[in-house]
């Protein structure tokens, strides 16, 4: 994740490693499914890097959704609001020292809630949205790190 999330919307994000994408989404999906045992096992396996992996995933979800778009070629006030809210959410997650949101369960839950409330219609299938986000992240990671491709 860029050091300054205020500029993150204008800078391309460095692709994650495929194993990092898989691990982060395993943790997120386990918490979403309320499978505490699996979430704990994934967290133990990832160690202290889990927090940063979840922040990286959050940035890849929030930034594209809240990026400034335009209305007939001109930026709209609501576009700037969405971008500002996205940056604020990332800042709270990234710098929330001591806050529950700043730790892996809070970050993962924030990603799930964001997917539930923003990325699905009428509280749609969050698990499916998370699978699609993971697939997109894995495609990007595999394109950036072709050495991780497996051969059949």
C-alpha positions in Angstrom: 0.0 0.0 0.0 1.4 3.5 -0.8 2.7 5.3 2.2 0.2 8.2 1.6 -3.3 6.9 0.8 -4.3 10.5 -0.2 -2.3 10.0 -3.4 -3.1 6.3 -3.8 -6.0 6.9 -6.1 -3.7 8.5 -8.7 -0.8 6.0 -8.3 -1.0 2.5 -9.6 -0.8 -0.1 -6.9 2.0 -2.6 -7.1 0.5 -6.1 -7.7 0.5 -8.4 -4.7 2.2 -11.8 -4.7 -0.3 -14.7 -5.6 0.3 -16.4 -2.2 -0.4 -13.1 -0.4 -3.7 -12.7 -2.3 -4.8 -16.2 -1.5 -3.8 -15.9 2.2 -5.6 -12.6 2.7 -8.8 -13.7 1.0 -8.7 -17.0 2.9 -8.7 -15.0 6.1 -11.4 -12.6 4.9 -13.7 -15.4 3.7 -13.2 -17.4 6.9 -14.2 -14.4 9.0 -17.2 -13.7 6.7 -18.3 -17.3 7.2 -17.7 -17.0 11.0 -15.2 -19.8 10.8 -13.0 -18.7 13.6 -10.8 -21.8 13.6 -9.8 -21.4 9.9 -9.3 -17.6 10.4 -7.1 -18.3 13.4 -5.1 -20.9 11.4 -4.6 -18.5 8.5 -3.6 -15.7 10.8 -1.1 -17.9 12.6 0.4 -19.0 9.2 0.6 -15.4 7.9 2.0 -14.0 11.1 2.4 -10.2 11.6 2.3 -9.6 7.8 -1.4 -10.4 7.8 -2.3 -6.8 8.7 -0.4 -5.3 5.8 -1.8 -7.9 3.4 -5.3 -7.0 4.5 -4.5 -3.3 4.1 -3.2 -4.0 0.6 -6.5 -5.9 -0.3 -8.6 -3.1 1.2 -6.7 -0.5 -1.0 -7.3 -2.5 -4.1 -11.0 -2.7 -3.4 -11.7 0.8 -2.0 -9.6 2.9 -4.4 -11.2 1.7 -7.7 -14.7 1.9 -6.3 -14.3 5.4 -4.9 -12.0 6.9 -7.5 -13.1 10.2 -9.0 -15.1 9.8 -12.2 -16.8 12.4 -14.3 -20.2 13.4 -15.5 -20.1 14.3 -19.2 -16.4 15.0 -19.1 -16.5 17.1 -15.9 -15.9 16.0 -12.3 -19.1 15.8 -10.2 -19.3 16.9 -6.5 -20.5 13.4 -5.6 -17.4 11.9 -7.2 -15.1 13.9 -5.0 -17.1 12.9 -1.9 -16.8 9.2 -2.8 -13.0 9.6 -3.3 -12.7 11.5 0.0 -14.6 8.8 1.8 -12.5 6.1 0.3 -9.3 7.8 1.3 -10.7 8.4 4.8 -11.6 4.7 5.2 -8.1 3.7 4.2 -6.5 6.2 6.5 -8.6 4.9 9.4 -7.6 1.3 8.6 -3.9 2.2 8.0 -3.2 4.6 10.8 -5.8 3.5 13.4 -3.2 2.6 16.1 -4.9 0.9 18.9 -8.3 1.0 17.2 -10.1 -2.4 16.7 -10.4 -1.6 13.0 -6.6 -1.4 12.7 -6.1 -5.1 13.4 -6.7 -8.0 11.1 -10.2 -8.9 12.3 -11.4 -5.3 12.0 -9.7 -4.8 8.6 -11.2 -8.1 7.2 -14.7 -7.2 8.6 -14.4 -3.7 7.1 -13.7 -5.4 3.7 -16.7 -7.7 4.1 -19.0 -4.8 5.1 -17.7 -2.7 2.2 -18.4 -5.6 -0.2 -21.8 -6.1 1.4 -22.9 -2.5 1.4 -21.2 -1.1 -1.7 -20.4 -3.9 -4.1 -23.6 -6.0 -3.9 -27.1 -5.1 -4.5 -29.6 -5.4 -1.7 -27.1 -7.1 0.6 -26.4 -9.6 -2.2 -24.1 -12.6 -2.1 -21.1 -11.3 -0.3 -19.2 -14.6 -0.6 -19.5 -14.4 -4.4 -18.3 -10.8 -4.4 -15.3 -11.8 -2.3 -14.5 -14.7 -4.7 -14.7 -12.3 -7.7 -12.4 -9.8 -5.9 -10.0 -12.6 -5.1 -10.0 -13.8 -8.7 -9.2 -10.3 -9.9 -6.4 -9.9 -7.4 -5.0 -13.3 -8.3 -5.1 -12.5 -12.1 -3.2 -9.3 -11.4 -0.7 -11.1 -9.2 -0.1 -13.9 -11.7 0.4 -11.4 -14.5 2.9 -9.5 -12.4 4.7 -12.6 -11.0 4.6 -15.2 -13.8 7.1 -17.4 -11.9 4.2 -18.4 -9.5 2.2 -20.0 -12.3 1.7 -23.7 -11.9 1.9 -26.2 -14.8 -0.5 -29.1 -15.1 
